[in-house]
Amino acid sequence: MTTRPVPFRTPLPTALCGHNVLVLGGSSGIGLAAARLLAGSGARLHLVARDAPRLKAAAADLPDGTVATSWTADVTDETRLIEVFDRAGPLDHVLVTAGAAARAPLADADRERAHGAFDVRFWGGYAAARVAAERLPAGGSITLTSGIYTVRPVTGAAAAIASAAACEGLVRALAVELAARRVRVNAIRAGVVDTPPLRRRLKVAEAHPDEADAAVAAAGSHLPLGRYGTAEEAASAAVFVMANAYVTGSVVTVDGGQSLA
């Protein structure tokens, strides 16, 4: 266990050049957007997701020259996570974006159904943190994701919201516990962003691209900034907390003011 201060480095994305970053949930949405931003910063990537074909397509879509490997794993399987972490080799940062919506009214969401939300987002993040904590160097980081519904709840999503709120509590507790190792722990509280799950919820996932874009634009027009955020805008916050070695125990909100609306 180290007693030295956390290493200093410039808090710019270029500080991540040459760093090894593992992204759990890296085949789409915020995870894939973060991978692209990290690739542009010169990081070496390890993408992890459950769906092998989608993961392969995501890895192939990274910028030319990106150093990346991909691994299939389920965040609920800690044994497999240990195997992936060990095969990936030395890591500097771990980002967990995997989550399960599990949206349903309380009357329809029995305990078994609610477990789905917690198993992926909370227990998946917990397992990833357990595996990562022993392997990260001083100055390394673990970043989880939550969402604005933790502070501005909506109906029909109690289990999903509770699991996201639990992640925020976990982040604060682990930031204190892992501080002695100089390992940082943060969360990104994203607003509703334009990702495949949103388009499925709006029932435009299969629509013509122009029609789908118009439907998403219309749905987000009432928000303070007049639109939903992009996956890249949410992902940039994850890149920020990785790059800035003086950020820990923080829940960084990127929601375009949605939590104020």
C-alpha positions in Angstrom: 0.0 0.0 0.0 1.4 3.4 -1.1 1.7 6.4 1.2 3.0 8.8 -1.4 0.8 11.5 -2.9 -1.1 10.7 -6.0 1.1 11.3 -9.1 0.7 14.6 -10.8 0.1 14.9 -14.5 -1.5 17.6 -16.7 -5.3 17.3 -16.6 -5.6 17.3 -20.4 -6.8 14.4 -22.5 -3.3 14.2 -24.0 -2.2 13.0 -20.5 -3.8 9.7 -21.4 -1.5 9.0 -24.3 -0.1 5.5 -23.8 -2.4 4.7 -20.9 -4.2 1.3 -20.9 -8.0 1.7 -20.5 -10.5 -1.1 -20.2 -14.1 -0.2 -21.2 -16.9 -2.5 -19.9 -19.9 -1.9 -22.2 -17.6 -0.7 -25.0 -19.6 -1.9 -28.0 -22.1 0.9 -28.2 -23.5 4.1 -26.7 -21.4 6.0 -24.2 -18.9 3.2 -23.9 -18.0 3.2 -27.6 -18.0 7.0 -27.7 -15.5 7.0 -24.9 -13.4 4.5 -26.7 -13.3 6.7 -29.7 -12.3 9.8 -27.7 -9.7 7.8 -25.8 -8.3 6.5 -29.1 -7.9 10.1 -30.3 -5.9 10.8 -27.1 -3.5 8.0 -27.8 -4.7 5.5 -25.2 -4.5 1.8 -25.7 -7.9 0.2 -25.4 -9.5 -3.0 -24.2 -13.2 -3.2 -25.1 -15.4 -5.6 -23.2 -19.1 -6.4 -24.0 -21.4 -9.4 -24.1 -22.4 -9.3 -27.8 -19.5 -10.7 -29.8 -20.6 -9.5 -33.3 -21.4 -6.0 -32.1 -18.1 -5.9 -30.2 -16.2 -6.9 -33.3 -17.9 -4.2 -35.3 -17.2 -1.6 -32.7 -13.5 -2.5 -32.6 -13.3 -2.3 -36.4 -14.9 1.2 -36.3 -12.2 2.8 -34.1 -9.9 5.3 -35.7 -7.0 3.9 -37.8 -3.9 3.3 -35.8 -5.8 2.6 -32.6 -4.2 0.0 -30.4 -7.1 -2.1 -29.2 -8.2 -5.5 -28.1 -11.7 -6.8 -27.5 -13.0 -9.4 -25.0 -16.5 -10.9 -24.6 -17.6 -11.0 -21.0 -20.7 -10.4 -18.9 -20.2 -7.9 -16.0 -22.3 -10.2 -13.8 -19.7 -13.0 -14.1 -16.8 -12.0 -11.8 -14.8 -15.1 -12.7 -14.8 -14.1 -16.3 -14.0 -10.5 -15.4 -10.9 -11.7 -13.5 -9.8 -13.7 -16.6 -10.3 -10.7 -18.9 -8.4 -8.3 -16.6 -5.5 -10.8 -16.3 -5.3 -11.3 -20.0 -5.5 -7.6 -20.7 -2.4 -7.0 -18.7 -1.4 -3.8 -16.9 -4.3 -1.3 -16.8 -4.4 2.4 -15.8 -8.2 3.1 -16.0 -11.4 1.2 -16.0 -14.7 2.6 -17.3 -18.0 0.7 -16.6 -20.9 1.8 -18.8 -22.8 -1.5 -18.9 -26.4 -1.1 -17.5 -29.9 -2.6 -17.7 -33.0 -0.4 -18.1 -35.5 -2.7 -16.4 -38.2 0.0 -16.8 -41.5 -1.2 -15.3 -44.2 0.1 -12.9 -43.8 -1.1 -9.3 -46.8 -3.4 -9.6 -45.2 -5.2 -12.6 -41.6 -5.3 -11.3 -41.3 -8.1 -8.8 -38.0 -8.8 -7.0 -36.7 -11.1 -9.7 -37.2 -8.4 -12.4 -35.7 -5.7 -10.2 -32.6 -7.9 -9.7 -31.9 -7.5 -13.4 -31.2 -3.8 -13.0 -29.0 -4.3 -9.9 -27.1 -7.3 -11.3 -25.8 -5.4 -14.3 -25.4 -1.8 -13.2 -24.7 -2.0 -9.5 -23.3 -5.5 -8.9 -21.5 -5.4 -12.3 -19.8 -2.1 -11.3 -19.0 -3.6 -7.8 -17.4 -6.7 -9.3 -15.4 -4.6 -11.8 -14.2 -2.3 -9.0 -13.2 -5.4 -6.9 -11.2 -6.8 -9.7 -9.7 -3.5 -10.8 -8.7 -2.2 -7.3 -5.9 -4.8 -6.9 -4.5 -4.2 -10.3 -4.5 -0.4 -10.9 -1.4 1.7 -10.1 -1.3 4.9 -8.1 -3.2 7.5 -10.1 -5.3 4.9 -11.8 -9.1 5.3 -11.9 -12.4 3.5 -11.8 -15.4 5.3 -13.4 -19.0 4.1 -13.1 -22.1 5.6 -14.7 -25.4 6.6 -13.2 -28.1 9.0 -14.6 -30.1 12.1 -13.8 -33.1 10.1 -12.8 -31.3 9.6 -9.4 -32.0 13.2 -8.7 -35.1 13.7 -10.9 -37.0 10.4 -10.8 -39.6 9.4 -13.4 -42.4 6.9 -12.9 -42.1 3.3 -13.9 -38.3 2.9 -13.4 -37.9 2.5 -9.6 -35.4 -0.4 -9.8 -33.3 1.1 -12.5 -33.1 4.4 -10.7 -32.3 2.8 -7.4 -29.5 0.8 -8.9 -28.0 4.0 -10.4 -28.3 5.8 -7.1 -26.5 2.8 -5.4 -23.6 3.3 -7.9 -23.2 6.9 -6.8 -23.1 5.8 -3.1 -20.6 3.0 -4.0 -18.4 5.6 -5.8 -18.1 7.8 -2.7 -17.4 4.9 -0.4 -14.8 3.4 -2.7 -13.1 6.8 -3.2 -12.5 6.9 0.5 -11.5 3.2 0.8 -9.1 3.2 -2.2 -7.6 6.6 -1.5 -4.7 4.9 0.5 -3.9 3.1 -2.8 -4.1 6.4 -4.6 -6.8 4.8 -6.9 -9.5 7.3 -7.8 -13.2 6.4 -8.2 -15.8 8.6 -9.9 -19.2 8.5 -11.5 -20.7 10.1 -14.6 -24.3 11.1 -14.1 -25.5 11.4 -17.7 -28.7 12.9 -18.8 -30.8 11.2 -21.5 -28.6 11.0 -24.5 -29.1 10.0 -28.1 -28.1 6.3 -28.0 -29.6 3.1 -29.3 -31.6 2.4 -26.1 -33.2 5.9 -26.4 -34.1 5.3 -30.0 -35.7 1.9 -29.1 -37.7 3.6 -26.4 -38.9 6.2 -28.8 -39.7 3.3 -31.2 -37.6 4.9 -34.0 -34.7 2.4 -34.0 -35.8 0.8 -37.2 -37.0 4.0 -38.9 -35.3 5.6 -41.9 -32.3 7.5 -40.6 -33.7 11.0 -41.4 -37.0 10.1 -39.9 -35.3 8.7 -36.7 -33.2 11.8 -36.4 -36.2 14.1 -36.7 -38.1 12.1 -34.1 -35.2 12.3 -31.6 -34.9 16.0 -32.3 -38.6 16.6 -31.7 -38.5 14.5 -28.5 -35.6 16.6 -27.1 -36.8 20.0 -28.2 -38.4 20.8 -24.8 -35.2 20.5 -22.9 -33.2 23.5 -21.6 -30.7 23.3 -24.4 -33.2 22.3 -27.0 -32.0 18.7 -27.6 -30.8 15.5 -26.1 -27.1 15.2 -25.5 -24.8 13.0 -27.6 -22.9 9.9 -26.5 -19.7 11.8 -27.1 -20.7 14.7 -24.8 -21.4 12.3 -22.0 -18.3 10.2 -22.7 -16.1 13.3 -22.6 -16.8 13.6 -18.9 -15.4 10.1 -18.4 -12.2 11.1 -20.3 -12.0 14.2 -18.1 -12.0 12.3 -14.8 -9.5 9.8 -16.1 -7.1 12.5 -17.2 -7.4 14.8 -14.1 -5.5 13.0 -11.4 -7.1 15.2 -8.7 -10.7 14.1 -9.2 -12.0 11.4 -6.9 -15.3 10.7 -5.2 -17.1 13.0 -7.7 -20.4 12.5 -9.5 -20.0 14.6 -12.6 -23.3 15.6 -14.1 -23.5 16.0 -17.9 -27.2 16.6 -18.7 -27.6 19.9 -20.5 -29.7 21.1 -17.6 -32.2 18.2 -17.9 -32.2 17.8 -14.1 -33.4 21.4 -13.8 -36.2 21.2 -16.3 
